[in-house]
């Protein structure tokens, strides 16, 4: 054991328990363009990262980092003026997308009147944003002082006279993800695995209204027209153009641009991987040795933050947020967020994500700033040298070994101690202020309760047949986009159960059909924190009588309502026909708990909406918005409830799936404690209550 003050270790351990499971488990798939996958619903709980010793080590990583050499670049020497500002420097900065061996460049300028603020060529930026990902190419044309950026017959309009950015239909601008699909549908191009847009039912949407951003009037930032291009502050461009396309993933370290969203698990943050060259280069830019940046940079960071949240945060209406500038101001957060010292914004950001947003989809993922980062690279290296001494190569390996030990200890704690831990999760009396919002506190308490009920060694996915009842258990909706072979050339096997929800269900129904006695199928989502929307669609196909799946949601940014139909080839015969699906062949039940979140809330909602399953157990935990990502100019990364909100429109009334699931056969009192994780008791409960 590492030597140290015992009481301090105990205090930190209790703090770790307090935030156990809080990290969001993302399911990102990389690409060749400046993009991130946006259909991941998100997972509230990083369930394999719960050992207190792991959190303790991670906390040590959230310090500053040491600079190395400034990145190479070609500095401009000509003196130029634009809009009354004098050009200080122009050079080609590099753009790194999770690797250091494949590099794009982006023309970057800095002005004397706005020191530190990187301005980029809008044409170059937008070309990089969509390169190698979408066809057709962008078309650029000037209409007076407005640059029209056109694709699919739809134009983004950058008006340099009025300082506005607007588009009538962002989804149409982005285009379809597959032939026959709605524009920018909820299933990404890469995620069409054994499913495709329905030929039987036509997807539809209401008219779109797009979005309109007043840069100067509302945010005090400006675009600068050059002869044939526009110079725009980088983070502003990312907030206005990339975030609405769910592709905001880059940050600037004073020299170059790095994708730190899709690479966040490898960056030295809350859930960092071992020291690596990519993270070290990110934390070694010229900003790393700066104690603070200019006031112009602080204003730029704050403006970009407000734009991104105004456009992409999905719960503005519920929280009565008209605009984030006034919202942050009335919550006492504007002044500290306008700081030139990045250390001053740590607490307000933590308050924003964990208390004010108050959702399992909202959390800080990467908190260390790129500014004044001296010292932490060495700290990270030291911690990982300690891991090697303990015989581990990574934090994940240590977590896998220690989590069962931790829960074994927790299972034997006296009841009064557990009550104190539960109390700590539900309030913040020690500090006088809540450390998480009430909804998150409830979710954390439910998660801990389920984890303590979970037997040691219980698998993350399983298929168990008890008499005439089959129980399909899994802890996350996921789809493995890295699988080298198609399911059509290599059928799903037991090995695919943990990496592919479609593979799990296919394998499960092969066992169910072979058994011949099964009448009831229980989809056990009691300990499921959510995940991929594509996996949600795939698994719903198995409950359908014909493989057809209906998903509906509203796009709060584009201001439209969408109903999308997909067909899942559940028997993998290559024919998308009525022979798919098992609806009508078995009685389906969905088992939920307060820990069932995001996709595990949406699955019973849509199954119930289509009268395909009976919901048993306890009210699921909610989570109605597709996850989007927050990133600012200081290098902070967060996950937020995004602008695609699942639910259903009845006439003129939209109801989100947040609390809409009605449990048909609820557990009484603490009955669930004797049923969860016990297939034989689940089968008995179904038999006792079957109609």
ZAMARGU-4260 file (C-alpha; in steps of 0.2 Angstrom, whole numbers, plus 5000, padded with zeros to 4 digits):
<rodrens>
0) 5000/5000/5000 | 5006/5018/4996 | 5012/5026/5012 | 5003/5042/5018 | 4992/5050/5031
5) 4979/5037/5035 | 4965/5050/5039 | 4968/5059/5023 | 4967/5043/5013 | 4950/5039/5022
10) 4943/5056/5018 | 4948/5055/5000 | 4941/5037/4999 | 4924/5043/5005 | 4925/5057/4992
15) 4929/5044/4979 | 4914/5034/4985 | 4903/5050/4984 | 4907/5051/4965 | 4908/5033/4962
20) 4901/5029/4944 | 4900/5047/4939 | 4911/5047/4924 | 4902/5045/4908 | 4906/5030/4898
25) 4907/5036/4880 | 4906/5025/4865 | 4915/5035/4852 | 4921/5029/4835 | 4934/5039/4826
30) 4934/5045/4808 | 4946/5053/4795 | 4937/5070/4796 | 4935/5083/4810 | 4920/5073/4816
35) 4913/5064/4831 | 4899/5051/4831 | 4883/5059/4838 | 4871/5045/4840 | 4878/5038/4856
40) 4864/5041/4869 | 4878/5040/4882 | 4880/5030/4897 | 4878/5038/4914 | 4889/5026/4924
45) 4907/5021/4919 | 4903/5005/4929 | 4920/4997/4927 | 4929/5013/4934 | 4922/5013/4952
50) 4937/5007/4963 | 4941/5021/4975 | 4960/5019/4972 | 4957/5022/4954 | 4948/5038/4957
55) 4961/5043/4969 | 4975/5040/4955 | 4964/5050/4943 | 4962/5065/4954 | 4981/5066/4954
60) 4981/5068/4936 | 4971/5084/4936 | 4986/5095/4938 | 4996/5106/4926 | 5007/5100/4913
65) 5025/5104/4907 | 5028/5113/4890 | 5040/5106/4877 | 5045/5115/4861 | 5034/5126/4852
70) 5026/5118/4836 | 5033/5122/4820 | 5025/5135/4808 | 5028/5147/4795 | 5026/5165/4802
75) 5019/5178/4791 | 5029/5194/4790 | 5018/5206/4780 | 5009/5220/4789 | 4990/5219/4785
80) 4975/5227/4792 | 4957/5221/4793 | 4942/5230/4800 | 4954/5242/4810 | 4964/5227/4817
85) 4983/5224/4813 | 4988/5207/4808 | 5002/5201/4820 | 5005/5184/4813 | 4999/5172/4800
90) 5005/5154/4799 | 4999/5136/4795 | 4995/5127/4811 | 4993/5108/4811 | 4978/5099/4814
95) 4979/5082/4823 | 4965/5070/4824 | 4970/5057/4837 | 4987/5053/4829 | 5003/5063/4825
100) 5007/5054/4809 | 4993/5061/4798 | 4992/5080/4798 | 4981/5093/4790 | 4985/5111/4791
105) 4974/5126/4794 | 4979/5144/4791 | 4979/5153/4808 | 4980/5172/4811 | 4983/5183/4826
110) 4979/5201/4828 | 4988/5214/4839 | 4971/5220/4846 | 4966/5203/4851 | 4982/5194/4857
115) 4981/5175/4859 | 4965/5173/4849 | 4967/5162/4834 | 4957/5167/4819 | 4956/5154/4805
120) 4951/5154/4787 | 4933/5149/4786 | 4934/5141/4769 | 4949/5130/4775 | 4940/5126/4791
125) 4924/5120/4783 | 4933/5110/4770 | 4942/5101/4784 | 4926/5099/4794 | 4918/5089/4780
130) 4933/5081/4771 | 4932/5063/4768 | 4916/5061/4777 | 4902/5068/4766 | 4898/5070/4748
135) 4895/5081/4739 | 4909/5094/4741 | 4905/5111/4748 | 4902/5125/4736 | 4907/5143/4741
140) 4900/5159/4733 | 4898/5177/4738 | 4881/5186/4738 | 4886/5204/4742 | 4894/5203/4759
145) 4887/5185/4763 | 4897/5170/4760 | 4886/5155/4754 | 4892/5138/4759 | 4881/5126/4749
150) 4879/5107/4748 | 4863/5097/4745 | 4855/5113/4738 | 4855/5121/4755 | 4866/5135/4761
155) 4874/5141/4777 | 4875/5160/4776 | 4889/5169/4784 | 4884/5188/4783 | 4899/5199/4787
160) 4889/5215/4785 | 4876/5210/4799 | 4888/5198/4808 | 4876/5183/4807 | 4877/5165/4803
165) 4861/5156/4798 | 4854/5141/4789 | 4836/5136/4785 | 4838/5117/4787 | 4855/5110/4795
170) 4849/5092/4793 | 4846/5094/4774 | 4863/5103/4773 | 4872/5088/4781 | 4862/5076/4770
175) 4856/5058/4772 | 4866/5044/4781 | 4860/5031/4769 | 4849/5029/4754 | 4831/5031/4759
180) 4835/5038/4776 | 4829/5055/4782 | 4843/5069/4781 | 4855/5067/4795 | 4845/5053/4804
185) 4849/5046/4821 | 4858/5031/4814 | 4875/5036/4807 | 4882/5030/4790 | 4894/5018/4799
190) 4881/5011/4810 | 4870/5003/4797 | 4874/4985/4803 | 4861/4972/4799 | 4848/4987/4797
195) 4843/4999/4784 | 4830/5012/4781 | 4812/5004/4780 | 4805/5001/4763 | 4788/4997/4771
200) 4785/5013/4781 | 4790/5030/4775 | 4800/5041/4787 | 4794/5059/4789 | 4797/5076/4797
205) 4789/5092/4800 | 4796/5108/4791 | 4813/5113/4798 | 4816/5131/4803 | 4835/5130/4806
210) 4845/5142/4817 | 4851/5160/4816 | 4866/5167/4826 | 4869/5185/4829 | 4888/5185/4832
215) 4891/5204/4836 | 4874/5209/4844 | 4872/5194/4856 | 4890/5188/4858 | 4902/5203/4854
220) 4912/5193/4842 | 4915/5197/4823 | 4920/5188/4807 | 4932/5198/4796 | 4930/5197/4777
225) 4946/5196/4767 | 4946/5198/4748 | 4938/5180/4745 | 4937/5172/4762 | 4932/5175/4780
230) 4943/5175/4796 | 4934/5169/4811 | 4939/5165/4829 | 4942/5146/4829 | 4931/5142/4844
235) 4917/5153/4837 | 4918/5144/4821 | 4917/5127/4830 | 4902/5132/4840 | 4893/5139/4825
240) 4897/5127/4812 | 4904/5111/4820 | 4893/5109/4835 | 4876/5109/4826 | 4884/5095/4815
245) 4889/5086/4831 | 4907/5088/4826 | 4915/5100/4839 | 4930/5091/4845 | 4945/5101/4843
250) 4955/5113/4854 | 4970/5125/4851 | 4986/5124/4862 | 4994/5140/4857 | 5002/5131/4842
255) 4991/5118/4834 | 4974/5110/4835 | 4970/5093/4843 | 4955/5082/4843 | 4953/5080/4862
260) 4935/5074/4862 | 4936/5058/4852 | 4953/5056/4860 | 4947/5061/4878 | 4951/5043/4886
265) 4969/5045/4881 | 4971/5063/4887 | 4978/5066/4905 | 4961/5069/4913 | 4948/5061/4925
270) 4949/5045/4916 | 4966/5046/4907 | 4975/5032/4899 | 4994/5029/4902 | 5006/5044/4896
275) 5007/5044/4877 | 5015/5055/4864 | 4998/5063/4858 | 4993/5069/4875 | 5010/5075/4879
280) 5011/5085/4863 | 4994/5092/4867 | 4999/5098/4884 | 5016/5105/4878 | 5010/5120/4867
285) 5015/5138/4870 | 5000/5141/4881 | 5007/5128/4894 | 5019/5139/4901 | 5007/5154/4902
290) 5000/5159/4919 | 4986/5168/4911 | 4980/5173/4894 | 4974/5190/4888 | 4957/5198/4892
295) 4953/5196/4873 | 4955/5177/4874 | 4945/5176/4890 | 4930/5185/4881 | 4933/5175/4866
300) 4932/5159/4876 | 4916/5164/4885 | 4907/5169/4869 | 4911/5153/4861 | 4905/5144/4876
305) 4889/5153/4876 | 4886/5151/4858 | 4889/5132/4859 | 4877/5130/4874 | 4864/5141/4867
310) 4863/5130/4851 | 4866/5113/4857 | 4860/5111/4875 | 4844/5101/4875 | 4835/5106/4892
315) 4834/5125/4890 | 4815/5125/4890 | 4814/5115/4906 | 4826/5126/4915 | 4819/5142/4908
320) 4835/5147/4899 | 4833/5160/4886 | 4851/5163/4883 | 4866/5156/4893 | 4874/5173/4895
325) 4860/5179/4907 | 4858/5161/4914 | 4876/5161/4919 | 4876/5179/4925 | 4861/5176/4937
330) 4869/5160/4944 | 4885/5170/4949 | 4895/5162/4936 | 4899/5175/4922 | 4913/5184/4931
335) 4923/5169/4936 | 4921/5162/4918 | 4927/5178/4911 | 4944/5175/4920 | 4961/5176/4912
340) 4967/5164/4925 | 4960/5147/4919 | 4960/5140/4937 | 4946/5152/4942 | 4934/5143/4930
345) 4935/5126/4937 | 4922/5128/4951 | 4909/5137/4940 | 4911/5123/4927 | 4909/5110/4940
350) 4893/5118/4947 | 4886/5120/4929 | 4888/5102/4924 | 4885/5093/4940 | 4872/5104/4949
355) 4863/5116/4937 | 4862/5104/4922 | 4857/5089/4934 | 4856/5075/4922 | 4865/5058/4920
360) 4870/5064/4902 | 4879/5080/4909 | 4896/5079/4917 | 4914/5086/4915 | 4925/5073/4906
365) 4941/5083/4904 | 4944/5096/4917 | 4963/5101/4916 | 4966/5117/4906 | 4979/5119/4893
370) 4984/5135/4901 | 4997/5135/4915 | 4999/5116/4914 | 5017/5115/4920 | 5021/5099/4930
375) 5007/5087/4927 | 5016/5077/4913 | 5029/5072/4925 | 5015/5068/4938 | 5006/5057/4926
380) 5022/5048/4922 | 5026/5045/4940 | 5008/5038/4944 | 5010/5026/4929 | 5027/5021/4936
385) 5018/5017/4952 | 5006/5006/4942 | 5020/4996/4934 | 5027/4993/4951 | 5010/4986/4956
390) 5010/4975/4940 | 4997/4985/4929 | 4999/4993/4912 | 4984/5004/4914 | 4971/5011/4925
395) 4958/5001/4917 | 4967/4985/4921 | 4968/4990/4939 | 4950/4995/4940 | 4944/4978/4933
400) 4954/4970/4948 | 4949/4982/4962 | 4931/4985/4958 | 4925/4968/4964 | 4936/4970/4979
405) 4928/4987/4983 | 4911/4981/4981 | 4914/4965/4991 | 4920/4977/5005 | 4905/4988/5003
410) 4893/4973/5004 | 4899/4970/5021 | 4898/4987/5028 | 4886/4990/5043 | 4869/4997/5037
415) 4872/5014/5046 | 4888/5017/5037 | 4879/5013/5020 | 4866/5026/5026 | 4879/5039/5028
420) 4886/5036/5011 | 4869/5037/5004 | 4866/5053/5013 | 4883/5060/5006 | 4877/5056/4988
425) 4860/5065/4991 | 4866/5081/4999 | 4881/5092/5001 | 4880/5097/5019 | 4898/5096/5022
430) 4901/5111/5011 | 4885/5119/5013 | 4880/5117/4995 | 4875/5102/4985 | 4889/5094/4975
435) 4877/5086/4963 | 4859/5090/4958 | 4845/5080/4965 | 4842/5070/4949 | 4860/5065/4948
440) 4860/5061/4967 | 4846/5049/4964 | 4854/5041/4949 | 4870/5039/4959 | 4861/5031/4974
445) 4852/5019/4962 | 4868/5014/4953 | 4876/5010/4970 | 4861/5000/4976 | 4861/4990/4960
450) 4880/4987/4961 | 4879/4981/4979 | 4865/4969/4974 | 4876/4962/4959 | 4884/4946/4963
455) 4903/4946/4962 | 4909/4939/4945 | 4892/4942/4937 | 4895/4945/4918 | 4891/4961/4909
460) 4880/4951/4897 | 4872/4934/4898 | 4858/4923/4891 | 4849/4912/4904 | 4835/4900/4901
465) 4825/4895/4916 | 4810/4884/4912 | 4799/4893/4899 | 4808/4910/4902 | 4823/4917/4894
470) 4832/4932/4902 | 4844/4943/4891 | 4855/4953/4902 | 4867/4967/4897 | 4874/4983/4904
475) 4875/4994/4889 | 4869/4997/4871 | 4884/4996/4860 | 4889/4991/4843 | 4907/4987/4838
480) 4911/4997/4822 | 4929/4990/4822 | 4924/4972/4819 | 4934/4966/4804 | 4921/4955/4797
485) 4903/4958/4792 | 4890/4948/4802 | 4885/4942/4785 | 4902/4933/4782 | 4904/4929/4800
490) 4889/4926/4811 | 4888/4933/4828 | 4895/4921/4842 | 4896/4921/4860 | 4912/4932/4858
495) 4902/4946/4851 | 4890/4947/4866 | 4899/4960/4876 | 4904/4971/4861 | 4888/4971/4850
500) 4870/4972/4856 | 4864/4966/4840 | 4876/4951/4841 | 4870/4948/4859 | 4852/4947/4853
505) 4855/4937/4838 | 4865/4924/4848 | 4852/4924/4862 | 4838/4920/4850 | 4848/4906/4842
510) 4848/4898/4860 | 4830/4902/4863 | 4824/4894/4846 | 4835/4879/4849 | 4828/4877/4867
515) 4810/4875/4860 | 4802/4877/4877 | 4803/4896/4879 | 4787/4906/4880 | 4793/4922/4889
520) 4808/4933/4885 | 4814/4946/4898 | 4825/4960/4892 | 4834/4964/4908 | 4839/4982/4908
525) 4840/4984/4927 | 4859/4988/4927 | 4860/4996/4910 | 4866/5014/4908 | 4863/5017/4890
530) 4874/5019/4875 | 4872/5019/4856 | 4856/5024/4848 | 4860/5012/4833 | 4861/4998/4845
535) 4844/5004/4852 | 4836/5002/4835 | 4844/4985/4832 | 4838/4977/4848 | 4821/4984/4846
540) 4820/4975/4829 | 4819/4959/4838 | 4803/4963/4848 | 4795/4969/4832 | 4783/4957/4823
545) 4791/4961/4806 | 4808/4968/4810 | 4801/4986/4808 | 4807/4999/4821 | 4799/5017/4823
550) 4810/5030/4832 | 4803/5048/4835 | 4811/5063/4842 | 4812/5082/4840 | 4827/5092/4834
555) 4828/5107/4845 | 4841/5116/4835 | 4833/5113/4818 | 4816/5115/4825 | 4807/5100/4817
560) 4800/5083/4823 | 4805/5067/4815 | 4798/5050/4814 | 4811/5037/4807 | 4808/5019/4802
565) 4821/5006/4800 | 4821/4988/4796 | 4832/4976/4806 | 4838/4959/4798 | 4836/4949/4814
570) 4839/4932/4805 | 4853/4939/4794 | 4847/4931/4779 | 4850/4947/4769 | 4831/4949/4765
575) 4823/4963/4774 | 4806/4956/4775 | 4792/4951/4786 | 4801/4935/4792 | 4812/4946/4803
580) 4808/4950/4821 | 4800/4939/4835 | 4785/4949/4840 | 4770/4938/4842 | 4781/4922/4844
585) 4785/4926/4863 | 4778/4936/4877 | 4791/4950/4879 | 4795/4958/4896 | 4807/4973/4900
590) 4814/4973/4917 | 4819/4991/4923 | 4826/4999/4939 | 4830/5017/4944 | 4847/5014/4937
595) 4840/5010/4919 | 4846/5026/4910 | 4846/5034/4892 | 4844/5020/4879 | 4839/5009/4894
600) 4825/5021/4897 | 4821/5023/4878 | 4820/5004/4875 | 4805/5001/4886 | 4797/5018/4881
605) 4797/5013/4862 | 4792/4995/4866 | 4778/5001/4876 | 4773/5014/4863 | 4771/5000/4850
610) 4763/4987/4862 | 4777/4975/4860 | 4782/4972/4879 | 4776/4972/4897 | 4787/4983/4908
615) 4791/4976/4925 | 4801/4982/4940 | 4804/5000/4944 | 4803/5016/4935 | 4818/5019/4924
620) 4830/5033/4928 | 4826/5044/4912 | 4838/5052/4900 | 4829/5059/4885 | 4842/5068/4875
625) 4856/5062/4863 | 4872/5066/4871 | 4882/5081/4863 | 4899/5087/4868 | 4905/5103/4876
630) 4922/5110/4872 | 4930/5127/4876 | 4945/5137/4872 | 4954/5132/4888 | 4953/5114/4884
635) 4939/5108/4895 | 4928/5094/4888 | 4911/5089/4895 | 4896/5079/4889 | 4879/5088/4889
640) 4861/5083/4885 | 4860/5087/4867 | 4847/5095/4855 | 4839/5078/4849 | 4826/5074/4861
645) 4817/5057/4860 | 4799/5056/4863 | 4782/5056/4853 | 4771/5069/4846 | 4752/5067/4849
650) 4743/5081/4839 | 4752/5097/4844 | 4759/5090/4860 | 4776/5083/4861 | 4780/5071/4876
655) 4798/5067/4879 | 4803/5049/4885 | 4811/5056/4901 | 4797/5050/4913 | 4785/5043/4901
660) 4788/5025/4904 | 4773/5017/4914 | 4778/5001/4924 | 4765/4989/4920 | 4769/4977/4934
665) 4779/4986/4948 | 4789/4978/4962 | 4782/4981/4979 | 4793/4989/4992 | 4810/4981/4992
670) 4804/4966/4982 | 4817/4970/4968 | 4831/4967/4980 | 4827/4948/4980 | 4824/4948/4961
675) 4838/4958/4952 | 4852/4948/4945 | 4843/4932/4949 | 4836/4924/4933 | 4827/4911/4942
680) 4818/4924/4953 | 4814/4934/4937 | 4806/4919/4929 | 4796/4916/4945 | 4790/4934/4945
685) 4785/4933/4927 | 4776/4916/4930 | 4767/4923/4945 | 4761/4939/4936 | 4758/4932/4918
690) 4741/4935/4911
</rodrens>
